Amino acid sequence: MQGIVGDAETDEPFSGANVVINGETGATAYGTATDLDGRFALGAPVGTHDIEVSYISYATNPC
């Protein structure tokens, strides 16, 4: 899984945003931080996953 995290209004990328997939018990199963351009990649197994993105001074956003 890969993508880019940024502000929806300004298109500014979020450097250092946390991107996680939580396991069934609520503990983080996979996680990473975005690079300087807001890009991330997670090596999660094939399937359907809920990801959660958090960034300082923004509300946590489950996707």
Contacts in CASP RR format, 6 or more apart in sequence:
PFRMAT RR
TARGET T0000
AUTHOR 0000-0000-0000
METHOD contacts of the structure
MODEL  1
MQGIVGDAETDEPFSGANVVINGETGATAYGTATDLDGRFALGAPVGTHD
IEVSYISYATNPC
1 21 0 8 1.000
1 41 0 8 1.000
1 42 0 8 1.000
1 43 0 8 1.000
1 44 0 8 1.000
1 49 0 8 1.000
1 51 0 8 1.000
2 39 0 8 1.000
2 40 0 8 1.000
2 41 0 8 1.000
2 42 0 8 1.000
3 39 0 8 1.000
3 40 0 8 1.000
3 41 0 8 1.000
4 13 0 8 1.000
4 34 0 8 1.000
4 37 0 8 1.000
4 38 0 8 1.000
4 39 0 8 1.000
4 40 0 8 1.000
5 13 0 8 1.000
5 14 0 8 1.000
5 17 0 8 1.000
5 19 0 8 1.000
5 34 0 8 1.000
5 38 0 8 1.000
5 40 0 8 1.000
5 53 0 8 1.000
5 55 0 8 1.000
6 12 0 8 1.000
6 13 0 8 1.000
6 14 0 8 1.000
6 17 0 8 1.000
6 38 0 8 1.000
7 14 0 8 1.000
13 34 0 8 1.000
13 36 0 8 1.000
13 37 0 8 1.000
13 38 0 8 1.000
13 39 0 8 1.000
14 34 0 8 1.000
14 38 0 8 1.000
14 55 0 8 1.000
14 58 0 8 1.000
15 34 0 8 1.000
15 35 0 8 1.000
15 36 0 8 1.000
15 37 0 8 1.000
15 38 0 8 1.000
16 33 0 8 1.000
16 34 0 8 1.000
16 35 0 8 1.000
16 38 0 8 1.000
16 55 0 8 1.000
17 33 0 8 1.000
17 34 0 8 1.000
17 38 0 8 1.000
17 40 0 8 1.000
17 53 0 8 1.000
17 54 0 8 1.000
17 55 0 8 1.000
18 31 0 8 1.000
18 32 0 8 1.000
18 33 0 8 1.000
18 53 0 8 1.000
18 54 0 8 1.000
18 55 0 8 1.000
19 31 0 8 1.000
19 32 0 8 1.000
19 33 0 8 1.000
19 34 0 8 1.000
19 40 0 8 1.000
19 42 0 8 1.000
19 51 0 8 1.000
19 52 0 8 1.000
19 53 0 8 1.000
20 28 0 8 1.000
20 29 0 8 1.000
20 30 0 8 1.000
20 31 0 8 1.000
20 32 0 8 1.000
20 51 0 8 1.000
20 52 0 8 1.000
20 54 0 8 1.000
21 28 0 8 1.000
21 29 0 8 1.000
21 30 0 8 1.000
21 31 0 8 1.000
21 42 0 8 1.000
21 44 0 8 1.000
21 49 0 8 1.000
21 50 0 8 1.000
21 51 0 8 1.000
21 52 0 8 1.000
22 28 0 8 1.000
22 29 0 8 1.000
22 50 0 8 1.000
22 52 0 8 1.000
23 29 0 8 1.000
29 44 0 8 1.000
30 42 0 8 1.000
30 43 0 8 1.000
30 44 0 8 1.000
31 42 0 8 1.000
32 40 0 8 1.000
32 41 0 8 1.000
32 42 0 8 1.000
33 40 0 8 1.000
34 40 0 8 1.000
42 51 0 8 1.000
50 62 0 8 1.000
50 63 0 8 1.000
51 62 0 8 1.000
51 63 0 8 1.000
52 60 0 8 1.000
52 61 0 8 1.000
52 62 0 8 1.000
52 63 0 8 1.000
53 60 0 8 1.000
53 61 0 8 1.000
53 63 0 8 1.000
54 60 0 8 1.000
54 61 0 8 1.000
END
